[in-house]
Amino acid sequence: MSLTTSSISLADGLKTAATHWEEARAGWDDPIAQAFESNYWLPLKNQVEAALAALDRLAPILARAREECS
């Protein structure tokens, strides 16, 4: 699996999880939902977004290394 494919798969997974969270959140509005969002969902979302940004920065570096080593 290529880096680009992995990045796309991760982004799609985040989008799917966000959609499911929004659907759950629409019917779940209490302190437990707020705590879950603050303690689990938002940190996970931020970490995945940071990973996606890192993959975007890494892709051209790896492509250049492959080109120089072939």
Secondary structure, DSSP 8 states (H G I E B T S, - for coil): --HHHHHHHHHHHHHHHHHHHHHHHHH--SHHHHHHIIIIIHHHHHHHHHHHHHHHHHHHHHHHHHHHH-
